[in-house]
Amino acid sequence: MKIGFIGLGIMGSGMANNLLKSGFDMYVYNRTREKAKELESNGAKFCSTPKELAEKSDLVFIMLTDVGACKAVSEGKDGFLEALGKGKIVANFSTVHPNYSLELCSLVKERGALFLETPVLGSKIPAQKGELVILAAGDKEAFEKCTSAFEKISKKVMYLGDVPKASYVKVVNNEAFATSLTAYLEGLAFARKIGLDPEMVFNILNSGALANPYFEFKIKKVLANDFETHFSFENMKKDLGYAVSVADEFKCYCPTLAAVNEVFKKGLKKHAKEDMSAIFKVFDE
């Protein structure tokens, strides 16, 4: 089975590398070819356009930043939609607005191909280790055909039914994660401002009900003033924007989401490219 992988950023590079190491024939495309050099040196074949990649691949996997990036590789001249037909499958790992997932699903199926939305839970290190959680929705036939590939990049795969259920779950996940981590880091910034040692406070909190291995990973880096990007500030702000939009559409009362979205909005200009944990700096500034 030939896999085409579009998007070789923080997440996509690790995912594509794990698929390549597992023995799949790999075609790759990235707007900046430099990011494909390591994969090329290990046997992946670089394609000059998304259309070329789709022509040569059975499965087209996408891992991009947002809706705009997905439109740029799918639509128009040399977009992958031009090369789709019966027997091909598109799986979009990108976190996008649920309404766009419906739109892309329709465009793919109009061309006789099958579609899955497959947003993932996890960030840089799980992507590198092949330990992501994949949320899948869409054509069941496509899901069954992709299972062997999904197993190489994840520790768990869940099929959720029709599009956009996977995108809805991803929106809820990121809303809950962002609000929880933001509250934790607000507490540590609060502790420091009233004269407490934030590391001491963290050690106490981490021994009780707030103990959480991912929070522990994030907060230890914050306390070491390490904001290396695993999941960027700007990407979390984007996802919170999706969550606000979905909440508005369904008339959901989400005051915590609204407040956290405003905090991320406040820090976006200064901290966009840093890790999302740089929200700590917004409280501390």
C-alpha positions, -999 to +999 in steps of 0.1 A: +000+000+000+014+034-010+010+063+014+013+099+005+019+122+035+012+160+032+026+182+060+060+176+077+058+199+107+062+192+144+036+164+142+037+152+106+074+146+105+073+121+134+042+104+120+056+101+085+089+088+098+072+060+118+052+049+087+084+049+066+102+028+092+073+004+092+080-005+055+053+015+037+061+030+003+061+067+011+055+098-010+057+131+008+049+167+001+057+198+022+056+235+012+092+237+024+112+209+009+139+212+035+117+196+061+115+165+039+153+159+036+156+134+064+126+114+051+141+115+016+174+102+029+156+073+044+138+063+012+107+085+010+100+101-025+093+138-026+065+150-048+065+185-063+027+190-059-001+176-038-017+164-071+014+144-080+014+128-045-023+118-048-017+103-082+010+080-069-006+071-035-034+048-024-038+067+009-034+104+012-026+115+048-028+151+057-013+168+089-015+206+085-020+236+108-055+248+099-083+251+074-064+275+052-035+251+049-058+222+040-075+243+013-041+252-001-031+216-008-066+203-018-082+229-040-072+246-072-045+238-097-022+209-085-044+203-055-048+167-045-085+167-052-077+168-089-061+133-087-087+115-066-109+087-079-124+053-069-101+033-047-082+062-031-086+073+005-081+106+021-075+108+059-071+142+075-052+142+108-053+180+109-074+197+136-099+217+116-133+232+122-160+205+121-179+223+094-148+223+072-144+186+078-179+181+064-170+203+034-138+183+027-156+150+031-181+161+005-154+173-020-135+140-017-166+118-021-178+138-051-147+124-068-154+088-059-128+085-032-133+077+005-128+101+034-119+099+071-114+127+095-087+115+119-077+142+144-052+130+169-046+134+207-010+140+216+018+163+206+054+162+195+069+133+216+039+109+212+040+116+174+077+107+174+071+076+195+041+064+176+019+068+207-009+091+195-046+085+200-065+086+167-101+097+166-117+085+133-150+092+117-162+087+081-163+058+057-160+025+076-145+008+046-117+034+046-112+030+083-107-008+080-082-003+051-062+023+071-060+003+103-026-013+096-011+022+089-028+038+119-014+011+142+022+023+133+016+058+145-007+054+175-013+035+207-051+036+203-076+041+174-113+048+179-139+048+152-167+073+162-191+071+133-201+098+108-181+130+101-178+154+120-180+134+153-142+130+155-137+168+151-163+175+178-145+152+202-112+169+194-127+203+200-140+191+234-107+175+243-087+207+235-112+229+253-109+207+285-072+204+282-066+241+277-089+253+304-074+228+329-038+236+322-045+273+322-061+271+356-031+251+369-006+276+356-026+305+368-025+290+403+013+287+401+017+323+389-007+333+418+015+314+442+047+331+431+031+366+433+021+360+469+055+349+479+054+311+476+079+290+458+060+277+427+081+246+426+072+238+462+035+244+454+037+222+423+052+193+443+024+196+468-003+198+441+012+169+422+010+147+452-028+150+454-059+151+432-042+173+406-015+147+398-014+141+361+016+128+340+011+153+312+006+183+335+038+171+353+057+171+320+044+206+310+048+222+344+084+209+350+093+226+317+076+258+327+095+258+361+127+253+342+118+283+319+117+259+289+090+267+264+102+246+235+072+241+212+055+207+215+020+222+208+022+258+198+004+287+216-011+298+182-025+264+174-042+261+208-057+296+203-069+284+169-085+253+184-102+274+212-116+296+184-131+265+169-146+255+202-161+289+207-177+287+173-191+253+179-204+264+213-221+293+197-236+272+170-251+248+195-260+275+220-238+259+247-231+278+280-193+277+282-181+306+304-147+289+313-140+284+276-148+320+268-125+332+296-096+310+286-100+320+249-096+356+260-064+348+279-049+331+249-060+360+228-041+384+251-009+364+248-011+355+211+010+383+196+039+379+220+039+341+224+024+326+192+054+304+183+061+292+218+046+262+235+010+267+247+024+265+283+037+300+277+002+310+290+021+310+323+040+341+311+007+359+304-003+356+340+032+365+352+037+395+329 
